[in-house]
């Protein structure tokens, strides 16, 4: 039975880049965060294990690196952890993708997290979900039992939002992309607003202020106006 008084803490870092690839700013943060989580002595005293979840990419995928992958595995070994690869519906060809890939990878990641907690039922899991692709991992985890959900804390940490993410307006269907991404992010925010153990985090002062001002708009049902 899960021990709420003295649980073992496991941190799961979820990111589309920085674990087996490195080509974005998000990846750089994930890359450095994994090192800190696995090597910092103060964290080591508190955390029993660290795992990493990223997409299952092939060697043709943008940014994929065997060197980065091996480095991540070595770090995770220091904290009794594993590298887990989630499917994103692209057969490994695409990393970031679009909403169809995000839905796929969030669903797959929720399943992987459930499997982890079945293997170690006495752990408390802190799931750090970096950026847009993993925004609804917590949403898809809601299908599991109340006892299972009590073991998991989710923090979605966006590095951009539809409000500030720049997409070439010449791209065909960009209005549809904005509408879909807005709804994707809105659902994630609303879940955090009403669900125990689900949060939205930030990576700096700018994002904190941006999220506070725009979350209010989202919760009132308003639409973001993308900036160019």
N, C-alpha and C positions, 0 to 999 in steps of 0.2 A: 504494500500500500504506500502511496505517495506520502512522504514526511514533510509537512508544511513548515515544521519548526527548524529542521536542519537538512534541507535538500542539498544535493550536490548540484552545483551550477555548471551548466554547459552553455557556451555561447556559439551560436551559428551565424556566420557571416555570409550573406547572400548578395552576390553582385554579378552583373553580366560581364564585367571586365576587371582585370587586376588579379585574377586567380589563376587562370590558364592563358590569359592574353593580357596585353598592355598597350592600349592605344588611345585612351581618353583620360580626362581629368578625374572622372569617377573611378577609373581603373587605378590611377595613381593613389587615390585615397584608400581604396580597398587594399591595394598592394602594401601600403604603409600600415594600415590598420591591422592587417593580419600579422605583420611582424610584431607590432606592439602587443597584441592579444596573446601571442605565443611566447614572447620573450620578456615582457615586463615582469619584474619580480613581485611587485605589489599585486598585480592582477593574478599572478600564479598562485598566490596564497588564497585567493577567493574563488578562483575558477578551476573546476575539475577537468574540463575538457573544452576544446575549441574545434569546431568543424567548419568547413567552407562549402557552399553550394554555388555552382555557376552552371552555365549552359554546357551541353555536350557538343563541342565543336570539332570539326575535322581540321586537318592541317592547311586547308585552303581558306579557312575562315579569316576575315580581317583581324589582324593582331594576334592570332593564335601563336603561342610560343612554348615549345617543349621545355625551354629553359625556365620560363616563369612557372609552368606547371610543376616541374620538379622542385623548384624552390619552395612553392606552396606546400607540397607534400612533405618536404623536410621540416618546415615550420610546424605543420600540423602534427607531425610525429612527436614533437617536443611536448605537446599538450594532449596526448592520447586521442588525437582527432583524426578525421578522415576527410578526404576530398570527394564530394559527391557531385555528380553531373546530372542536371535536369534536362529533360527534352523541351525544346521550344518550337517544334513543328517544322523546322527548316532542314532537317537531316544533317545538322551541323554546319550548314553553309553560312548562316547569318547569326550575328551576335545580338545586336540591339533590336532590330526588326521593327514591327508595328504592333498594333493592338492584338492581332491574331497570335503573334509570337508571345506577347506579354501574357495573354490569357493562358496559353499553353504552358509557359514556364512557371507561372504562378501556381497553376494547378499541380504540375509535376513536383514543384518544390514543397507544396503543402503535403503531398503524399510522402515525400522523402522525410519530412520532419515527423510525420506520424510514425513512420517506420523506425526512426531513431528513438522516439520515446517508447515504442513497444520493446525495443532491445534494452533500454535503460529506463525502466518505469519510475525509478526513484529520483531522477534528475529534474531540476527546474531549468527550462530552456529559455534563453533570451535570444530572440531571433532579430538580427539587425538586417533589415531589407533595404538595400541601397538602390535608389533611383527608380525610375518609372516601371521597368519590366517586372519588378517584384512588389509593386504597390498593393496588389490584391492577394498576396499570398495568405495574409490573415483572413481575408474574406472566404477563400476556398477552404481554409482550415475549419471554418465554422460548422462544417458537415459532421465533425466528430463529436464525441460525447462531451458532456459538461465536465466530467472528471478529467478527460484528456485535455480540454481547453485550459483547465486550471493550471496545468503544468507549463504552459507556454505564454511568454510575453512577446508581443510583436511591436517592433518600432520601424515604421516606414520612414526612410530618410531620403527625401527627394533632393536631387542636386539641381533640378530645374523643374519648371512646370509649364503647362501650355501657355501661360501668360508670358513667359520670358523665353521660351524655347524658339529659336529662329529657324524657320523653314522657308525655303525659297518659294515665294508666292506663285512662281511660274510652274511649280510642280502640279500636275493634274490631280485633282481631288483633294487639295490641301484643306479646303473648308471642311470636308468630311473628316479628315485626319484630326483637325482641331476639335470638332464636335465629339468625336470618339474619345480623344485623349482627355478632354474636359470631364466627360462622364466617368471615365476610368479613374481619374484622380478624385472626383467628387465622391464616388462610392467609397474609396479608401479613407477619405477624410471623415465622412459621415459614420463609418464603422468605428473609427477611433473616438468620435464624439460620444458614441452611445454604448461602447462595449468595454467592459473591464479587461485590462491586460493588453489593450491595443492602443498604440500611440503614434503620433507623428513627431519626428525629430528634425533637427536642422544641423547644418554643418558650419554655420557662421552667422554673424549679425545680420547681413543682408538677407539671407534666406529666412531667418527668424522673423524679421519685420515683414518680408514679402508674404510669408505663410500666414501670419496673423491677420494682415489686412485682407488677403484674398480668400482665406478660409471663411471669414465672415460672409463674404459675397457668395461663396459656394453653398454654404449652409442655408442661406436665404433663397437659394434657387436661382441666383443670378448667373450670368455667363461671363467668363473671362474674355477680355478683348485682347487678342494676341498683338504684341508689339512687333514692329518691323525693324 
